[in-house]
Amino acid sequence: MFKKLSAEFLGTFWLVFGGCGSAVLAAAFPLLGIGFVGVSLAFGLTVVTMAYAVGHISGGHFNPAVTLGLFVGGRIPAKDVIPYIIVQVVGGIAAAAVLYLIASGQSDFDATESGFASNGYGEHSPGGFSLQSAIIIELVLSAFFLIVIFGVTDKNASIKFAPLAIGLALTLIHLISIPVTNTSVNPARSTGVAIFQGTWAIEQLWLFWLTPLIGGIIGGLIYRWLLQKNE
């Protein structure tokens, strides 16, 4: 279990540091900024790299919604759920702390003012989308993310390319939803940066726990009861 939890900590750290780091440090950099397409790719690449690196140790969840979805889908035991979620959140916070220290090297950096790659809705949505839009898109994308994960890791599937498919799915998710919520589908990712943003991101964090977890449960149940081949 210690090795599994260590792998989940490191994987979540890398996801938050790489994905949110690309948004905070590189997205809007003058002339060389990677934009939201680059940020989307960065999130996908973090999952691809760490899923190949440590997925064989812990399963490569790096996301409380994935862990809960895999549990209701019958893929992991109940005893793993809480420990996994705890270390994922700690990994996300640790990554945000390191990112904050780096970003603070700029004299005009302000985590509260910049948003620090936090997720939001209403006036804090990148595109000004409403609470209703945020709830729907986070639910739908979290559910489909779990369906993809279940499908590509099914024993009847070719699992060699599973990390690549999962990473591409996360890239697609970000391409769709960055304008709406800045893309969560991962409570650990949302929590880490929200702590350092410190104001509205904390107030809106409830949505980026509730909707990904419910979406993950829905995706897990859909695959288990509608798509999974029962022996």
Long-range contacts (C-beta under 8 A, 24 or more apart in sequence): 1-80, 1-83, 3-57, 3-58, 4-57, 4-58, 4-59, 4-80, 4-84, 5-58, 5-83, 5-84, 5-87, 6-87, 7-54, 7-57, 7-58, 7-60, 8-58, 8-61, 8-62, 8-84, 8-87, 8-88, 8-91, 9-87, 9-88, 9-90, 9-91, 9-94, 10-50, 10-54, 10-91, 11-50, 11-51, 11-53, 11-54, 11-58, 11-60, 11-61, 11-62, 11-91, 12-62, 12-63, 12-87, 12-88, 12-89, 12-91, 12-92, 12-95, 12-188, 12-189, 13-91, 13-92, 13-94, 13-95, 14-46, 14-49, 14-50, 14-62, 14-95, 15-43, 15-46, 15-47, 15-50, 15-62, 15-63, 15-92, 15-95, 15-186, 15-189, 16-91, 16-92, 16-95, 16-96, 16-99, 16-188, 16-189, 16-192, 16-193, 17-46, 17-95, 17-98, 17-99, 18-42, 18-43, 18-45, 18-46, 19-43, 19-46, 19-117, 19-189, 20-95, 20-96, 20-99, 20-116, 20-117, 20-189, 20-192, 20-193, 21-95, 21-99, 21-102, 23-117, 23-182, 24-99, 24-103, 24-114, 24-116, 24-117, 25-99, 25-102, 25-103, 36-174, 36-175, 36-178, 36-179, 37-175, 39-174, 39-178, 40-171, 40-172, 40-174, 40-175, 40-178, 40-183, 41-171, 43-170, 43-171, 43-174, 43-183, 44-167, 44-168, 44-169, 44-170, 44-171, 44-174, 45-167, 45-171, 46-167, 47-163, 47-166, 47-167, 47-170, 48-163, 48-164, 48-166, 48-167, 48-168, 51-162, 51-163, 51-166, 51-167, 52-163, 55-162, 55-163, 58-84, 60-163, 60-166, 61-88, 62-88, 62-91, 62-186, 62-188, 63-88, 63-185, 63-186, 63-187, 63-188, 63-189, 63-212, 64-88, 64-89, 64-186, 64-187, 64-188, 64-209, 64-212, 64-213, 64-216, 65-142, 65-145, 65-146, 65-185, 65-186, 65-187, 65-212, 65-213, 65-215, 65-216, 66-145, 66-146, 66-149, 66-186, 66-216, 67-216, 68-213, 68-216, 68-217, 68-220, 69-142, 69-146, 69-149, 69-150, 69-216, 69-217, 69-219, 69-220, 70-146, 70-149, 70-150, 70-220, 71-220, 72-216, 72-217, 72-220, 72-221, 72-224, 73-146, 73-150, 73-219, 73-220, 73-221, 73-223, 73-224, 73-228, 74-224, 75-150, 75-153, 75-220, 85-188, 88-188, 89-187, 89-188, 89-191, 89-192, 91-188, 92-188, 92-189, 92-191, 92-192, 93-191, 93-192, 93-195, 94-192, 95-192, 96-192, 96-193, 96-195, 96-196, 97-192, 97-196, 99-193, 100-196, 111-196, 111-197, 111-198, 112-197, 112-198, 112-199, 115-182, 115-197, 115-201, 116-193, 116-196, 116-197, 116-201, 117-182, 117-193, 118-182, 118-190, 118-193, 118-194, 118-197, 118-200, 118-201, 119-181, 119-182, 119-183, 119-184, 119-190, 119-194, 119-201, 119-204, 119-205, 119-207, 119-208, 120-181, 120-182, 120-200, 120-201, 120-204, 121-180, 121-181, 121-204, 121-207, 124-200, 124-201, 124-204, 125-179, 125-180, 125-181, 125-182, 126-178, 126-179, 126-180, 126-181, 126-182, 127-179, 127-180, 129-179, 129-180, 129-181, 131-207, 133-180, 134-180, 134-181, 134-207, 134-211, 135-207, 135-211, 137-176, 137-177, 137-180, 137-181, 138-177, 138-181, 138-184, 138-185, 138-207, 138-208, 138-211, 138-212, 138-215, 139-211, 139-214, 139-215, 139-218, 140-215, 141-173, 141-176, 141-177, 141-183, 141-185, 141-215, 142-185, 142-211, 142-212, 142-213, 142-214, 142-215, 142-216, 142-218, 142-219, 143-215, 143-216, 143-218, 143-219, 143-222, 144-169, 144-173, 144-219, 145-169, 145-170, 145-173, 145-185, 145-215, 145-216, 145-219, 146-215, 146-216, 146-218, 146-219, 146-220, 146-222, 146-223, 147-219, 147-222, 147-223, 147-227, 149-219, 150-219, 150-220, 150-223, 150-224, 150-227, 150-228, 151-223, 151-227, 154-228, 154-229, 156-229, 181-208, 184-208, 184-211, 184-212, 185-212, 185-215, 186-212, 187-212, 187-213
